Structure formats: structure tokens, C-alpha cells
Amino acid sequence: MADSNTKEKKISFWSGVKAEFGKIVWPNGNSAFRQSVAVIMISVIAGLIIGLIDAAAKSGVNWITSFSSFNF
């Protein structure tokens, strides 16, 4: 049998969630747009940097492995 204490804990939990949800400060439209643009720009820049590092590493590995074709 479930005791009533468990039910009270569930109700207390959800009332706490509701109270905390009421404390959220949502950004206005302009702020949300600016932050979204910043995230997109940073993501593109990070992607380009990672792509350049990957291309450099690939070129370096290809250069190093090109020496293995020599017969010593």
C-alpha cells in the first residue's frame, strides 16, 4: 500500500517546480535574436577552425606517409 507521505512529496515537488518556473526571466525578442546570431557566428567560426586544423593534419599525415614509398 502506498502511504500518503509519498503523495504529499509529489505534490510538494510539483508546487516547487511551479514556483521555480515563475522565477525565470525570459529574454525579449531583440535579445534572443542577438544571442541566436552570436551562437550561429561562433559555431561557423569554430567549424572553420576545426576544418582548417583537420585539413592541415591530413596534409601532414599524407606528407609523412609519402616517405614510406621510398625503398631503402
Steps between C-alpha positions, in 0.01 A plus 500: 500500500625846416517733793366853490847643566610405145201681350577811705862494380385488137265793550773692680745426219267630229409810698875566537547455125217746435654753741845472339352524150342830601845641583629458144580828325439452130699715252318743276486444124794726416727340757403148391572589135841650582598201710386261226710684241801490734461124549474440125806717427710332768391157372601587142836642612569194719406273208741683270783479754439128552486449122833680453665297776362181345627595153844585640515171691394307191766673289762432766410132522501468121842669486644271767356186342635601160849413630399136543492456121881527485690173487794504737 
